[in-house]
Amino acid sequence: MSYFDAASAAPLHPVARQALLASLDEGWADPARLYREGRRARMLLDAAREAAAEAVGCRPDELVFTSSGTRAVHSGIAGALAGRRRVGRHLIVSAVEHSSVLHSAEAFEAEGGTATRVPVARTGAVAVESYADALRPDSALACLQSANHEVGTEQPVAAVAELCREAGVPLLVDAAQSLGWGPVEGPWSLLAASAHKWGGPSGVGVLAVRKGVRFAVQGPVDERESGRAAGFENIPAIVAAAASLRAVRAEAAAEAVRLRELTARIRARVAAVVPDVEVVGDPLRRLPGIVTFSCLYVDGEALLHELDREGFSVSSGSSCTSSTLTPSHVLRAMGVLSEGNVRVSLPTGVAEEDVERFLAVLPGAVAGVREKLGAPVAVTDADVRGDELVVDALGKRCPIPVIELAKVIGEVPVGGTVRVLSDDEAARLDIPAWCEMREQEYVGEQPADRGSAYVVRRLS
């Protein structure tokens, strides 16, 4: 079995396992106590904090350990917004942030605050100018991920951080995906990360708050972790998290070169051997181990199951997964094809032969799913039925509306239109993406009795 979903959770690093087992016997006591066992636990906790702070690039007293990366994000955003409440009630986030950031923005708006969601280019990257335009006198906080978790695109954090510093607005960086590869550059103010992303144990998050940042802890507090993370510290897990972060950093430079070559190979080969595929994300400014692509006329859930049967564990931001009936917010914000989406995120140490085997299996897996769905092999001219055809795809889920469109586009004359009726949320993204890939004109979306009508004009 080949595990290709390291962006969700990296396998436990050997150093993390060793540190975890070793500290179980030494780090079980309360580090707040003054007796011998407590002092021993405190020494382990302090050493882990110093190691983590060095990797993050902050002072040890600026960093606390939380129960998860999500908790670090929620606490960081809530505390910074509360600390700067007198400045204003405006929050800035990018449209492709992790759901933990976007959920925090929604909660803030529900409480009366306002939030600006900065759009991204088709590569998934924000423009620095967009953050400049979003800044206002009442802006209390800005958030920007260091790299996207679904497509791997790196963001211009250093430039945005400098812009925010000049405006006097703190910037919170979600560095969960990138921290294992290196520190976040630029004058950021707050940083959140999660140990399970770099090969540490789950249940350990990191929150760094620079000195001078106005911060007011929300909710009940206690004396733990400077009052910013209530509850008894899981010292063995924290020690393992810090040890694994130091270990992966030592390996990062050489492993990044190797993984970039493998993901570049996947990007090139997938586009060459799988028809009707869109490789998404920035081809250059990206994390070393992530490559994402979407396949026309493919049910994402069916493709993931097919690859699982072939021995490959991958994930998807597709609208056709069992966890959601709408496209990934990241793919939607990018405006790229969402159906048949596959994210390959390679773990450190992955074997080259496993990647080659994946590339050998993938074309057959895609073809098999398309055949089951009745997808068109090619679009050819057919009998002309007038200047417009209406395709009733109501009640049918991704990728069926696009498949029905592809089957009939050849039946209208050049200049004629096809009107696709659909109540599937994914059609709003996938039909325009299909038009761009097929060089047809997407006229637009129109209201219908049920769902929407998506109008496509045949150009060739």
C-alpha positions in Angstrom: 0.0 0.0 0.0 1.4 3.4 -1.0 0.3 6.3 1.3 0.1 9.5 -0.8 -1.9 11.7 1.6 0.8 13.3 3.7 -0.8 16.7 3.4 -3.7 15.4 5.6 -1.5 13.7 8.1 2.2 12.7 7.7 3.2 9.2 9.0 4.8 9.4 12.4 8.4 10.2 12.1 10.8 7.6 13.7 12.3 10.3 15.9 8.8 11.2 17.1 8.1 7.6 18.0 11.4 7.3 19.9 10.9 10.6 21.8 7.3 9.7 22.6 8.2 6.4 24.1 11.1 7.8 26.0 9.2 10.7 27.5 6.2 8.5 28.6 8.3 7.4 31.6 9.6 10.9 32.4 7.0 13.4 31.4 3.8 12.1 33.1 3.8 14.4 36.1 2.4 17.9 36.5 5.1 20.4 35.3 3.6 23.1 37.5 4.6 21.1 40.7 7.8 21.7 42.5 8.7 18.1 43.5 11.2 16.0 41.6 8.8 14.4 39.1 7.2 17.8 38.4 10.6 19.4 37.8 11.6 16.7 35.5 8.4 17.1 33.5 9.0 20.9 33.4 12.5 20.4 32.0 11.1 18.3 29.2 8.4 20.8 28.4 10.8 23.8 28.5 13.3 22.0 26.2 10.5 21.1 23.7 9.3 24.8 23.7 12.9 26.0 23.0 13.3 23.6 20.1 9.9 24.4 18.6 10.6 28.2 19.0 13.9 27.9 17.3 12.2 26.1 14.3 9.4 28.7 14.2 11.8 31.6 14.5 10.4 33.2 17.7 11.3 33.5 21.4 10.3 30.5 23.6 8.1 32.8 25.7 6.2 33.7 22.6 5.1 30.1 21.8 2.5 27.9 23.5 1.3 24.4 22.7 -2.3 23.8 22.0 -4.5 20.7 21.6 -4.5 20.9 17.8 -3.6 23.2 14.9 -7.3 24.1 14.6 -7.4 25.2 18.2 -4.2 27.3 17.6 -5.9 29.0 14.7 -9.2 29.6 16.6 -7.4 30.9 19.7 -5.0 33.1 17.7 -7.7 34.8 15.6 -10.1 35.3 18.5 -7.4 36.6 20.8 -5.9 39.0 18.3 -9.4 40.3 17.3 -10.3 40.8 20.9 -7.0 42.5 21.7 -7.5 45.0 19.0 -11.2 45.6 19.4 -10.7 49.3 20.0 -9.0 49.6 16.6 -11.9 48.1 14.7 -13.9 45.0 13.8 -12.6 44.2 10.4 -10.8 40.9 9.5 -9.0 40.1 6.2 -8.6 36.5 5.0 -7.8 34.9 1.7 -10.5 32.9 -0.1 -8.4 29.7 0.0 -7.6 29.6 3.8 -8.0 26.4 5.7 -11.5 25.9 6.9 -10.4 26.6 10.5 -9.6 30.2 9.5 -12.8 30.6 7.4 -15.0 29.2 10.2 -13.4 31.8 12.6 -14.2 34.5 10.0 -17.8 33.3 9.9 -18.1 33.3 13.7 -16.6 36.8 13.8 -19.2 38.1 11.3 -22.0 36.4 13.2 -20.9 38.5 16.2 -21.1 41.7 14.3 -17.7 42.0 12.7 -16.9 42.3 9.0 -14.6 40.2 6.9 -13.0 40.7 3.5 -12.1 37.5 1.6 -9.2 38.3 -0.8 -9.6 36.5 -4.1 -6.8 34.4 -5.7 -5.5 33.8 -9.2 -6.2 30.6 -11.1 -2.9 29.3 -9.6 -4.3 29.7 -6.1 -2.0 32.6 -5.2 -3.1 36.0 -3.8 -1.8 39.2 -5.2 0.0 41.4 -2.6 -1.9 44.4 -4.1 -5.2 42.7 -3.2 -4.2 42.7 0.5 -3.2 46.4 0.2 -6.7 47.1 -1.2 -8.3 45.2 1.6 -6.6 47.0 4.4 -8.8 49.7 6.2 -8.4 52.0 9.2 -10.5 49.6 11.2 -8.7 46.4 10.2 -7.9 44.5 13.3 -6.2 41.4 11.8 -5.2 39.8 8.5 -4.7 36.1 7.9 -2.7 34.4 5.2 -1.6 30.8 4.9 2.0 30.1 4.0 1.0 27.5 1.5 -2.2 25.9 0.4 -3.2 22.5 1.8 -5.0 21.4 -1.4 -2.9 22.5 -4.3 0.4 23.3 -2.6 0.7 26.9 -3.9 3.0 29.0 -1.8 1.7 32.5 -0.8 3.7 35.8 -0.8 3.7 35.9 3.0 6.8 38.0 3.5 5.6 40.7 1.2 2.1 40.7 2.7 3.6 40.7 6.2 5.7 43.7 5.4 2.7 45.5 4.0 0.7 44.7 7.2 3.5 45.9 9.4 3.6 49.2 7.6 -0.1 49.5 8.1 0.1 48.6 11.8 -2.1 45.5 11.3 -0.9 42.1 12.7 -0.7 39.2 10.3 -1.6 35.6 11.4 0.0 32.9 9.3 -1.3 29.4 9.1 1.9 27.5 8.6 0.6 24.0 9.1 1.6 22.8 5.6 5.0 24.5 5.3 6.6 24.6 8.8 8.3 21.2 8.3 10.1 22.6 5.3 11.4 25.8 6.8 10.6 28.9 8.8 8.1 31.5 7.6 9.9 34.6 6.4 8.8 38.2 7.0 7.6 40.2 10.0 4.5 38.1 10.8 2.8 38.7 14.1 1.1 35.4 14.9 1.7 31.8 13.6 -0.2 28.6 13.9 0.8 25.0 13.0 0.0 21.4 13.7 2.4 18.6 14.5 0.7 15.9 12.6 1.5 17.7 9.4 5.2 17.3 9.8 5.3 13.7 11.2 4.6 14.5 14.9 1.8 13.0 16.9 -1.8 14.3 16.4 -3.2 16.4 19.2 -0.4 19.0 19.4 -0.7 22.4 17.9 1.6 25.4 18.0 0.6 29.1 18.5 3.2 31.8 18.4 2.3 35.4 19.4 5.0 38.0 19.0 5.8 40.4 21.8 4.0 43.7 21.3 0.9 42.1 19.6 -2.3 43.1 21.5 -3.8 39.8 22.5 -6.8 39.0 24.8 -7.4 35.4 25.6 -11.1 34.4 25.0 -13.0 32.0 27.2 -12.0 30.6 30.6 -8.3 30.6 31.3 -5.9 29.0 33.7 -2.2 29.2 34.5 -1.2 26.7 31.8 0.7 27.9 28.7 0.7 31.6 29.7 -3.0 31.4 30.0 -3.4 30.9 26.2 -4.1 27.2 26.1 -6.0 25.9 29.1 -5.6 22.3 30.3 -2.9 19.8 31.3 -0.1 19.7 28.8 0.4 16.4 27.0 4.1 16.4 27.6 5.1 13.2 25.8 3.3 14.2 22.7 4.7 17.8 22.9 8.3 16.4 23.2 7.7 14.1 20.2 6.3 17.0 18.2 9.3 19.2 18.9 11.8 16.3 18.3 10.2 15.4 14.9 10.1 19.0 13.8 13.8 19.3 14.4 14.4 16.0 12.6 12.4 16.8 9.5 14.0 20.2 9.3 17.5 18.6 9.2 16.3 16.4 6.2 14.3 19.1 4.5 16.7 20.6 2.0 17.8 17.3 0.4 14.3 15.7 0.6 12.7 18.8 -1.0 14.9 18.5 -4.1 13.9 14.8 -4.5 10.2 15.4 -3.9 10.1 18.3 -6.3 11.5 16.1 -9.0 8.9 13.4 -8.3 6.0 15.8 -8.3 7.2 17.5 -11.4 7.3 14.1 -13.1 3.7 13.5 -12.0 2.5 16.9 -13.3 4.1 16.3 -16.7 3.1 12.6 -17.1 -0.5 13.0 -15.9 -1.1 15.7 -18.5 0.5 13.5 -21.1 -1.1 10.1 -20.4 -4.6 11.0 -19.1 -6.9 12.8 -21.6 -9.0 15.7 -20.5 -7.1 16.5 -17.3 -6.3 19.9 -15.7 -3.2 20.0 -13.4 -3.9 22.8 -10.9 -1.8 25.0 -8.6 1.3 27.0 -9.3 3.8 24.9 -11.2 6.8 26.6 -9.6 5.9 28.3 -6.3 4.6 25.2 -4.6 5.4 22.9 -1.7 7.8 20.0 -2.7 5.4 17.1 -2.2 2.0 18.2 -3.4 0.5 17.8 -6.9 -3.2 18.2 -7.7 -5.2 17.5 -10.9 -8.8 17.2 -12.0 -10.2 14.8 -14.6 -13.2 15.6 -16.8 -16.1 13.1 -16.7 -15.0 11.4 -13.6 -16.7 10.9 -10.2 -14.1 11.8 -7.7 -15.3 9.4 -5.0 -15.3 6.5 -7.6 -11.8 7.3 -8.7 -10.5 7.4 -5.1 -12.0 4.0 -4.5 -10.5 2.7 -7.7 -7.0 3.9 -6.7 -7.5 2.5 -3.2 -8.1 -0.9 -4.7 -4.9 -0.5 -6.7 -3.0 0.2 -3.4 -2.8 4.0 -3.4 -4.2 6.3 -0.7 -4.9 9.8 -2.1 -7.4 12.5 -1.3 -9.7 14.8 -3.2 -11.1 18.3 -3.2 -13.7 17.1 -5.7 -17.4 18.0 -5.4 -18.1 14.2 -5.8 -16.6 13.0 -2.5 -18.8 11.5 0.2 -18.1 14.3 2.6 -19.6 17.1 0.6 -21.9 17.7 -2.4 -20.3 21.1 -3.2 -16.8 21.7 -4.7 -13.9 22.4 -2.5 -13.8 26.1 -1.5 -10.2 26.2 -2.7 -10.9 24.9 -6.2 -14.0 27.1 -6.4 -12.0 30.2 -5.5 -9.4 29.3 -8.1 -12.0 28.8 -10.8 -10.6 25.5 -11.9 -12.2 22.1 -12.7 -13.4 20.4 -9.6 -14.7 17.1 -10.8 -12.5 14.0 -10.6 -10.1 15.9 -8.4 -7.1 14.1 -7.0 -4.5 15.4 -4.6 -1.2 13.5 -4.4 0.9 14.5 -1.4 4.0 12.5 -1.1 5.5 11.7 2.4 9.2 12.1 3.0 11.1 9.0 2.0 8.6 7.8 -0.6 10.1 5.4 -3.1 10.5 6.4 -6.7 9.1 3.1 -7.9 5.9 3.7 -6.0 5.4 7.0 -8.0 6.1 5.1 -11.2 3.6 2.5 -10.3 1.0 5.1 -9.6 1.6 6.7 -13.0 1.2 3.3 -14.6 -2.1 2.6 -12.8 -3.8 6.0 -13.1 -4.8 6.1 -16.8 -6.6 2.8 -16.5 -8.3 3.8 -13.3 -9.6 7.0 -14.9 -10.7 5.2 -18.1 -12.5 2.6 -16.1 -14.5 5.2 -14.1 -15.3 7.2 -17.3 -16.6 4.0 -19.0 -18.9 3.2 -16.1 -20.3 6.7 -16.2 -20.8 6.6 -20.0 -18.5 9.5 -20.7 -17.8 10.5 -24.3 -14.6 9.2 -25.9 -14.7 12.0 -28.4 -17.2 14.6 -29.5 -18.2 14.4 -33.2 -20.8 16.2 -35.3 -24.2 14.7 -35.3 -27.6 15.6 -36.8 -28.5 19.2 -36.4 -31.6 19.7 -34.2 -31.7 23.5 -34.3 -29.8 26.4 -32.9 -30.2 25.3 -29.3 -30.5 22.1 -27.4 -31.8 21.8 -23.8 -30.1 19.2 -21.6 -32.2 18.3 -18.5 -29.6 17.2 -15.9 -31.8 18.1 -12.9 -31.3 15.7 -10.0 -28.0 14.4 -11.5 -24.7 14.9 -9.7 -21.2 15.7 -10.8 -19.9 14.8 -13.3 -23.1 13.8 -15.1 -24.2 17.4 -16.2 -20.8 17.9 -17.9 -20.9 14.5 -19.5 -24.4 15.2 -21.0 -23.1 18.6 -22.3 -20.1 17.0 -23.9 -22.3 14.4 -25.6 -24.6 16.9 -27.4 -22.3 19.9 -28.1 -21.7 18.4 -31.6 -25.4 18.3 -32.4 -25.8 22.1 -32.6 -24.2 24.1 -35.4 -21.3 26.4 -34.8 -22.8 29.5 -33.1 -25.6 27.4 -31.7 -26.1 27.0 -28.0 -26.7 24.2 -25.4 -28.7 25.0 -22.3 -27.9 22.7 -19.4 -30.4 22.6 -16.6 -28.8 21.5 -13.4 -29.4 21.8 -9.6 -25.9 20.5 -8.8 -23.8 23.2 -7.1 -20.7 21.8 -8.9 -22.1 22.7 -12.3 -21.5 26.4 -11.5 -17.8 25.7 -11.5 -17.3 22.7 -13.8 -19.3 23.8 -16.9 -17.2 27.1 -17.3 -14.1 25.0 -16.7 -15.1 22.5 -19.4 -15.7 25.4 -21.8 -12.2 26.7 -21.2 -10.7 23.3 -21.7 -12.8 22.6 -24.9 -12.4 26.2 -26.3 -16.2 26.7 -26.3 -17.9 29.9 -25.1 -19.6 30.0 -21.7 -22.4 32.4 -22.1 -23.5 32.4 -18.5 -25.9 31.2 -15.9 -29.6 32.0 -16.0 -32.4 31.4 -13.6 -34.6 28.4 -14.1 -37.8 27.0 -12.5 -35.5 24.5 -10.8 -31.8 25.0 -10.3 -30.1 27.0 -13.0 -29.6 27.1 -16.7 -26.0 27.1 -17.9 -25.7 28.3 -21.5 -22.8 27.2 -23.7 -22.2 28.4 -27.3 -20.4 26.1 -29.7 -17.4 27.8 -31.3 -15.9 24.9 -33.2 
